Amino acid sequence: MSSRKFERIGAHSHIKGLGLKNGKALQIADGLVGQIEAREAAGIVVQLVREGKMAGRGVLLVGPPGTGKTAIAIAMAKELGEDVPFVAISGSEIYSAEMKKTEVLTRAMRRAIGVRRREVRKVYEGVVSDLNIRMTRHPYNPFQQVPEGAKIVLKTKAESRALHVDENVAKELIAKQINVGDVVMIDAETGKITKIGKCVESGGEVLDIVVEQKVSMPDGPTAKEREFVHTVTLHDLDVMNARSGSLFSLLFGVEDREISSEVRQRVDESVKRWVDTGRAEILPGVLFIDDVHMLDIEAFSFLGRAMESELAPIIVLATNRGVTKVRGTDVEAPHGIPLDILDRLLIIKTKPYSRDEIKEILKIRAKEEGIELSEEALEKLTSLGEEYSLRYATQLLSPAATKARNSGKKVVEVDDVLSVQSLFVDVKQSSAYLKEMEEKMLK
């Protein structure tokens, strides 16, 4: 019986970046195909962000459906770095019965701002050469014993040191199953223990299968200073500070209720202090709002103010609408966006893909999903993408592969594509069917 590895493949998991070389977009690179002008424009935006020159502005991606707007937004985040947060929401997500629209937008924006904090701490590191945990009778249960302290001897290539620790550290030694021969690191201030692995030089029985990582004996003294780097978002810090505010917060959390402006102000002040003292740096991420025409006039007003704040992510908006009413008003505007917001945006347009570009995108998606296509099947899918939409063609890839596999074939043939095409219709065919059956449909 053959085994298949389960791997969740997203619609844009193949994208690795904008595919630029010296600022010029390559026709096929980093999972992107075509859209040369749009990708080069996005590359300039990324450069402006790195130079800190995007304050008070955002980006608007406009174009017909299926022209790579979301792909370009994801590629921008990839170009900024692996630690840079990327938060994607739809314009309709802000309408919630439990939270204000402004709270939903604020959370999304603060989730899109990373804080990389550097902290130097004193630690004890070495191989456990001796361990003695002292036990005593439980104060409330005479038949149970609890640790009251421990003596642990850590050894490096340079020295050996005995540490006497209290009951809290002793409990953690037991909980983490620390034994002689383990390489550990103990925080001198908090007593937190990190088990690094099993020492190679400790000897012992040679096993065929070992789960624990084998590491060498540490060099230098047992007491040393180590720099730790943690990356969190502003929203993570908001939640941590809000939880420490009351017993109710600790018991029930804060994810389902609004976070006060006082908490966020305290977090912002702390982050600014860390940055000023060189202990942290801010990583402005990307907040991608798709279907931005779904926002109403209040949300746009909030977004305009938020763009000008000190701690703001790169706001990338996308829409496929033409001239339409701004939601909540009777005013018509391009893309359903107020003119004062449009004035603050760098607008990037995307164009429909050519036949050759559709073919290349289908090849990339098939490779990403591990699907082997015959040349005839690829040509048929390309024709469907050209006639209907690229999304329809890519959505037929997996059903066609399943159909071929059920027939005992490893390669998707054109008859598999035709078969699933007859089973799954696109938007145009669905609309035609709706008109045909209009009288029989419920109203």
C-alpha positions, 0 to 999 in steps of 0.5 A: 500500500503506497503512502501519500504525504499530506501537504496543504497547498494554498492558492499562492503557496508557489510565490517566493517574491516579485521576481525582479533582477536589478529592479526589472521584472523577469517574465517568469520568476519566483512563481510569478508570470507576466504583469511586468509593469505591476511587479516593477511598480511593486518593487519600487514600493518595497524599496520605498518601504525599506527606506522609510519613505512610505509614511502616510501613503498606501497602495491600490491594486486595480484590475479585473478578477484573476489578474494576480492582485493578491499574488503581487501583495503576497510577493511584496511581503516576501520581498520584505523578509520572512519575519515581516507579518502579512495580514490579509482580510476582505473588506466585508470582514470588518462588519461584525456583531461583536466588535466595532468596525474600527476595532477590527481594522485596528487589530488587523493593522497591529497584527501587521506590525512586527517587533523584533526584540533583542534581549541579553540575558545571563544563563548557565549552560553545560552538560548535566554531569550530576543531578540530585533532587531533594524531596520532602513531604507534601504540606497537605498530603503526608503520603506524597513527596514534592521537591524542595530543591536540587543540586545540579552540576554543569560541565563544559570543556573549560570548567565544571560548576555546581548550582544549588536551585530552589523548589521551582527550578527543581519542579521544572527539572522533573517536568522536563525530564532532565537527566545526566548527559543532557545539555541544558541552558538555565536562565539565571534570573527566571530559572527557566530551563531549556533542554538543548539535546543529548551530549555526544561525549556523554557516552552511554548505550548506542541506539538505532533510533534516537529522537533527541538531538545530539549536540557537542559539549559547550565551550567556555565557562558555564556562566555566560551572556546570550542574546535572544531575539523574539519577534512578536506583533503589536497585537500580541503585545496588546493581548498580553498587556490586556490579560495582565489587567484583571482576573477576568481577562486571565480567565476568559481572555480578550480575543472576543472583546475590544482592547482599550486605547489605554492598553495600546498606548502603554504598549506603544510607549514600551515599544518606543522605549525599546527602539530608542535604547536599541533593544528592539526594531519595528518591522512594518508588515503588509496589511492587504485588504481585498474587495476594498470597495466593501468598506463604508465611508466610516471605515475609509475615514478611519483608514485615512487617519491610520495611514498617517500614524507613527506605527502603521503597516504598509496598507495594500488595497485591491479591487476589481470594481469600476466607478461605483457608489461609496458604501454608506453614501450616494456619491459615486467614485472610482472603485468605490473609494473616496477621492481623498483616500485615492489621493493618498494611494499609489495606484498599480494596475494589473492586466488580463493574462495572455494565452502564453502567460496562462499556460505558464501559470498552469504549469507552475500550479500543476508542479506545485500540486504535484500534477503531471499534465499531458500536452493536450490536457495543458492546451485544453486547460489553457483554452478554458482559462482564455475563454472563461477565466484563469481561476476556473482553469486552475480550479479544474487541476485538482479534480482532473488529477483525481479523475485520472487517479481514479482511472488508474492513470498517473498523467492527466489526459485531455479526456479527464479535463473534459470530464470535470469540465462537464461536472463543474461550470464557471461563473458565465455558464452558471449565469446562463443556467440561472437565466434559463431556469429563472422562472423555476428559481425561488425569489 
